[in-house]
Amino acid sequence: MSVTVLYFASLRDAAGVDRERLPLPASLDALYAELSSRHGFSLPAAKLRVAVDGAFARWDSPLHDGCEIAFIPPVSGG
């Protein structure tokens, strides 16, 4: 059982990839904590938006085999 994680902006730069396939995590919080440790993400989860299967989700949303998770950092624009 696995999920696909998509990275955007500064998270993509830190991870060095735009996506990864990983084992199904227990929760989004646990997944982000593991990825922060692995890739050195400096943003706390509270500063991110998270999406599951293309829709914004809450951090306590349930996950399922094959889902697509996107961690979306704040961006500035002009």
C-alpha positions in Angstrom: 0.0 0.0 0.0 1.4 3.4 -1.0 0.7 7.0 -1.7 2.2 9.6 -4.1 3.5 12.8 -2.5 3.7 16.0 -4.7 6.0 18.8 -3.7 5.7 22.5 -4.8 7.9 25.6 -4.6 10.5 25.6 -1.7 9.5 22.0 -0.7 10.3 20.8 -4.2 13.7 22.6 -4.1 14.5 21.0 -0.7 13.4 17.5 -1.7 15.2 17.7 -5.1 12.2 15.9 -6.7 8.6 17.0 -7.6 7.0 13.7 -6.4 7.7 10.5 -4.5 5.9 7.2 -4.0 6.0 6.2 -0.4 4.4 3.6 1.9 1.0 4.5 3.2 1.6 6.6 6.3 -0.4 6.5 9.6 -1.4 10.2 9.1 -0.6 13.4 7.2 1.2 14.8 10.3 3.4 11.7 10.6 4.2 11.8 6.9 5.2 15.5 6.9 7.3 15.0 10.1 9.1 12.1 8.4 9.6 14.0 5.2 10.8 17.1 7.0 13.5 15.0 8.8 14.5 13.3 5.5 14.6 16.4 3.3 15.3 19.2 5.8 12.1 21.1 5.3 12.2 24.3 7.4 8.5 25.1 7.2 6.3 23.9 10.1 3.1 22.0 9.0 1.0 24.9 10.4 2.3 27.1 7.5 1.3 24.6 4.8 -1.9 23.7 3.0 -2.4 20.0 2.3 -4.4 18.4 -0.5 -5.5 14.8 -0.9 -6.6 13.6 -4.3 -6.8 17.1 -5.7 -8.9 18.7 -3.0 -7.7 20.8 0.0 -7.9 18.6 3.1 -7.6 18.8 6.8 -4.5 17.5 8.5 -6.6 14.8 10.2 -8.1 13.5 6.9 -8.0 9.8 6.4 -5.6 8.4 3.8 -6.1 5.4 1.5 -4.0 3.2 -0.7 -3.1 5.0 -3.9 -4.0 8.5 -2.8 -2.1 11.6 -4.0 -1.0 14.0 -1.3 0.3 17.5 -2.0 2.1 19.7 0.5 1.6 23.3 -0.6 3.8 26.0 1.0 2.8 29.7 1.1 3.8 31.5 -2.1 4.2 35.2 -2.8 3.3 36.8 -6.1 2.9 40.1 -7.7 
